[in-house]
Amino acid sequence: MKKRWMLLAAAFLLCGCGGAKAEYTAEAGTAEPVVKEVTMAVVGDIMVHDYQYEEAYDPATGTYDFMHNFQDVKRYFEGYDFVIGNLELTFGGPDKEYASFPCFNTPDSFLDAVKDAGFNLLTTANNHSMDTGEAGLKRTIAQLDAYDIDHVGTYASQEARDTIYTKEVNGINFAFVSATYGTNGIPVPEDYLVNHIDDTLMADITKAQELADVVVVLPHMGNEYETVPNDIFVEWADSMFAAGADIVLASHPHVLQRMEYRQVDHGDGVHDGFIIYSLGNFISSQTTPPRNASIVLHLTVEQVADNPAEVKEVSFVPIWTQFRNAENENHFVVRSVYEMLTLPEEERYQVVRPKDYERLKEIHEETACFLLDKNIPLEQIQDEYVFPKEID
């Protein structure tokens, strides 16, 4: 009976009546399983310190131009279904003074560069969410909406907060949930403004799991500048997976921390999940090692037939934030470590300073060697590395 049903289903799909494609093999009498696939490109903290907006400022026009920041790295975002980052700043508006640490207020034109790079989803729940107050938080949301960039973690209303962000891509349903450990002691006048890592978050994750095939959690947690996650944050991550998370992409320490596959089962069968405990800085003025070393993380999620969707492959591109050019002038550009280290010798010092070239060698070790837990000689350097399901 089951075999006959499969044959009928295959014929139904072949005649064009079904929404998904399947190949029917007459000899075998079976349909090839439908395979769905979604890709993500993910980065860490997107920050604009005073050095960056001072470099971007044009005194002749009184405007700020950040477009050069991501031109060299945006090719690692092209063609991906989700391009995700942690927006660790606010757009409080020109009526307030532009500022960075401890309270970030960034020129709106920075979003021109973010949009041009290809970002389409940003997490906004972090310790700087309230830097320009409730008005600045809501204005940040309005600016993201104006640029047609989706966002999770901060909200302008209770209704928006209570609505889980979901999106169907290539036939797989995704839900994204974001929250922060705190807001640097700045009071949050309404609970709905900023998601916090608490019991409500865990309930949101469970709710999301009921709505989607894949639940991605974007927590802002960890101890700054520590390369190893503290036990408490590992426990928090465990709780997120237990609540229904499939993928956890964390931020806050401003440096890279380890990543790993996780075996998860939310009642639909055991499948591969994934966590990275800290994505580090994507762009900032935190130029001291190891805060200027990071990655572009690539994830491929696959669903075969009615099996649970799972993380099929993970890879990463080591990157570096250049903050001064070869002429020793401030010049903030996110670059591929591979591209910089493989520059022809006659071009090398036209692009980077000698001291930065030496730093790039260290960054290769702080990213590729660190995440893969093995020595990789520079002679074997790659543009992108696949993260194996089992470390050798």
Secondary structure, DSSP 8 states (H G I E B T S, - for coil): -HHHHHHHHHHHHHTT-SSS---EETTTTEE---EEEEEEEEEEEE---HHHHHHHEETTTTEE--GGGGTTTGGGTTT-SEEEEEE-S----TTS--B-TTS-B--TTHHHHHHHHT--EEE--STTTTTTHHHHHHHHHHHHHHTT-EEESB-SSHHHHTS-EEEEETTEEEEEEEEES--TT---SSGGGB-BSSHHHHHHHHHHHHH-SEEEEEEE-S-TT-SS--HHHHHHHHHHHHHT-SEEE-B-SSSB--EEEEEE-SSS--EEEEEES-B-EEE-S--STTTTEEEEEEEEEEEETTS--EEEEEEEEEEEEEEE-TTS-EEEEEEEHHHHHTS-HHHHHHHS-HHHHHHHHHHHIIIIIHHHTS---GGG--SSEEE-SS--
